[in-house]
Amino acid sequence: MEHLKGLNMKLNSNTIEILKNFATICPNIQFKAGNVLMTKSQANTIRGMATLDQTFPQDFAIYDLPRFISVLGLYKDPELTFQDSNVLIGEDNRSVKYVYTDPKMIVAVDYSRAINLPAEVTTFKITADQFSKVLKGAGVLGLPNITIQGSNGKTLVIAQDIKNPSTDTFEIEIGASTVDFKLTYQVDVLKLLPEDYTVTVYDTAVTKLECSKVTYYLAATITR
């Protein structure tokens, strides 16, 4: 396999995990030289940002991220050799020449643009287990919405159908709350890694969920 000094790398398990998650948010992605990786959904209802523990040597764009990940899976420990128009993915005497796409063809994220947020309303913790349980409840009951709310001193996570308040609901109490608030999401927006999160509520439709691996910004309806 041909090598270009300074442009070779192997993706570690943490990077692969994040790429697989980002592929559920958007099927294409823009890589930038450095260790920051960003994505957003086509409807701009979810954004993801990760600071990786390894560095990409150059900018490039991939149109079909699930396909790219599947190609990586053809090998046990593939090496990536970055060239001007493609990346060679291979191991031993086997390689795939994977061609980059035109960045104009993908859902682009402006890496240089910071997300401007107003003052915080409140922050709280939610565990992977708590999120998993309420999502499972939503799936079993066929409910399209997840609501997180602070009410009567408690923080609750509720699977429900906000268009049909008389239908079944699934509810779990995750902690105390000193303020009243209400955030409602579509279930399909919650494409998160199974981690414990610090949730920050703002006086806006954007909510931040942050763990050690990635930060998500989700579009929600908020009332207080």
C-alpha positions in Angstrom: 0.0 0.0 0.0 1.4 3.4 -1.0 2.3 5.8 1.9 2.5 9.5 2.1 4.5 10.8 5.0 2.5 12.9 7.4 -0.8 12.0 5.9 -1.4 8.5 7.4 -3.6 7.6 10.4 -5.6 4.9 11.9 -9.0 5.7 13.4 -9.3 4.6 17.0 -12.5 3.1 18.6 -13.6 6.4 20.1 -13.5 8.2 16.7 -15.3 5.2 15.0 -18.0 5.4 17.7 -18.6 9.1 17.2 -18.6 8.7 13.4 -21.3 5.9 13.7 -23.4 8.2 15.9 -23.0 11.2 13.6 -24.0 9.0 10.6 -27.4 8.6 12.3 -27.7 12.4 12.4 -26.6 13.1 8.9 -25.5 10.7 6.1 -22.7 13.0 4.9 -19.9 14.9 6.7 -17.2 17.5 6.3 -13.9 16.7 8.0 -11.6 19.6 8.9 -7.9 19.4 9.5 -7.6 19.1 13.3 -9.3 17.2 16.1 -12.8 18.8 16.0 -15.6 17.0 14.2 -19.1 18.5 13.7 -22.4 17.5 12.1 -26.0 18.7 11.8 -29.2 17.2 10.6 -30.7 18.4 7.3 -33.6 20.0 9.2 -31.1 21.6 11.6 -32.9 20.1 14.6 -29.7 18.5 16.0 -26.1 19.5 15.9 -23.2 17.4 17.2 -19.6 18.5 18.1 -16.8 16.3 19.3 -13.2 17.0 20.3 -11.4 13.9 19.3 -8.2 12.4 20.8 -6.6 12.2 17.4 -6.1 14.6 14.5 -7.2 14.6 10.9 -4.4 15.9 8.6 -6.5 17.7 6.0 -10.0 18.8 5.0 -12.2 16.4 3.0 -15.8 15.6 2.6 -17.7 12.2 2.6 -21.1 12.0 0.9 -22.2 8.6 2.3 -20.8 8.3 5.8 -22.5 4.9 6.6 -20.9 3.5 3.4 -17.5 4.9 4.4 -17.8 3.3 7.9 -18.8 0.0 6.2 -15.6 0.2 4.1 -13.6 0.6 7.2 -15.3 -2.5 8.6 -13.8 -4.6 5.7 -10.5 -4.5 7.6 -9.4 -5.4 11.1 -7.1 -2.4 11.6 -7.1 -0.3 8.5 -4.7 2.5 7.8 -5.9 5.7 6.0 -3.6 7.4 3.6 -4.9 10.9 2.6 -4.3 12.2 -0.9 -5.6 15.2 -2.8 -8.8 13.7 -4.2 -9.2 10.4 -2.2 -8.2 8.4 0.8 -6.6 5.0 0.5 -8.1 2.6 3.1 -6.3 -0.6 3.5 -4.4 -3.3 5.3 -1.6 -5.6 4.1 -2.0 -5.9 0.3 -5.7 -4.9 0.2 -6.9 -1.3 -0.3 -9.9 0.8 -1.3 -9.4 4.1 -3.0 -12.3 6.1 -1.5 -13.0 9.3 -3.5 -13.9 12.5 -1.6 -17.1 14.4 -2.5 -17.5 18.1 -3.4 -18.3 19.9 -0.1 -21.1 21.7 -2.0 -22.9 18.4 -2.2 -23.3 17.8 1.5 -25.1 19.3 4.5 -22.3 21.6 5.5 -21.4 22.9 9.0 -19.6 26.1 9.5 -16.7 25.1 11.8 -15.7 28.7 12.4 -19.1 29.9 13.5 -19.8 29.8 17.3 -23.3 29.0 18.5 -24.6 32.1 20.3 -26.8 31.3 23.3 -28.7 33.5 25.8 -28.5 33.2 29.5 -29.0 29.8 31.1 -32.3 28.9 32.8 -31.1 25.8 34.6 -28.8 22.8 34.3 -29.4 19.2 35.5 -28.0 15.7 35.0 -29.6 12.8 33.1 -28.1 9.3 33.0 -27.8 6.9 30.1 -30.0 4.5 31.9 -32.7 7.0 32.5 -32.7 8.1 28.9 -32.7 4.5 27.7 -35.7 3.6 29.9 -37.8 6.5 28.6 -36.9 5.9 25.0 -37.8 2.2 25.4 -41.1 3.3 27.0 -41.8 5.6 24.0 -41.0 2.7 21.6 -43.3 0.2 23.3 -46.2 2.7 23.6 -45.6 4.2 20.1 -45.2 7.7 21.4 -43.6 10.4 19.2 -42.4 12.9 21.8 -40.1 13.1 24.8 -40.8 16.0 27.3 -38.3 17.0 30.0 -39.9 19.3 32.5 -39.3 21.0 35.9 -42.5 21.1 37.9 -43.3 21.2 41.6 -39.7 20.8 42.6 -39.1 17.7 40.4 -37.4 17.1 37.0 -39.4 14.6 35.0 -38.8 12.9 31.6 -42.1 11.9 29.9 -42.7 9.9 26.8 -46.0 11.2 25.3 -47.9 12.4 22.3 -48.3 16.1 22.6 -51.0 16.2 19.9 -53.1 13.6 21.9 -52.9 14.4 25.6 -55.4 11.7 26.4 -53.2 8.9 25.2 -50.8 6.7 27.3 -47.6 8.2 28.8 -44.4 6.9 30.3 -42.8 9.0 33.1 -39.6 8.9 35.1 -38.4 11.3 37.8 -34.7 12.1 37.4 -34.1 14.7 40.1 -35.0 17.9 41.8 -35.8 21.2 40.1 -35.7 24.8 41.4 -37.4 26.3 38.3 -40.3 25.4 36.2 -39.6 24.7 32.5 -40.8 22.4 29.8 -38.8 21.0 26.8 -40.5 18.8 24.2 -38.6 16.9 21.5 -39.4 14.6 18.6 -38.1 11.2 19.5 -36.2 11.0 16.3 -34.1 14.1 17.3 -32.7 12.2 20.3 -29.9 10.4 18.4 -27.4 10.4 21.2 -24.6 8.3 22.4 -25.6 6.2 25.4 -23.8 8.4 28.0 -24.6 10.4 31.1 -25.3 14.1 30.2 -25.3 17.5 31.7 -28.3 19.3 30.2 -28.4 23.1 29.9 -31.7 24.8 29.3 -31.6 28.3 27.8 -34.3 30.9 27.2 -34.5 29.7 23.6 -35.5 26.7 21.5 -31.9 25.2 21.7 -30.9 22.9 24.5 -27.4 21.6 25.1 -26.6 18.1 26.2 -22.9 17.5 27.0 -20.9 14.4 28.0 -17.2 13.6 27.9 -17.3 12.5 24.3 -19.6 14.9 22.5 -21.9 17.9 22.8 -25.3 18.1 21.2 -27.5 21.1 20.5 -31.1 20.0 20.1 -34.1 22.0 18.9 -36.9 21.9 21.4 -40.1 23.7 22.4 -39.6 25.5 25.7 -42.1 27.1 28.1 -41.7 28.3 31.6 
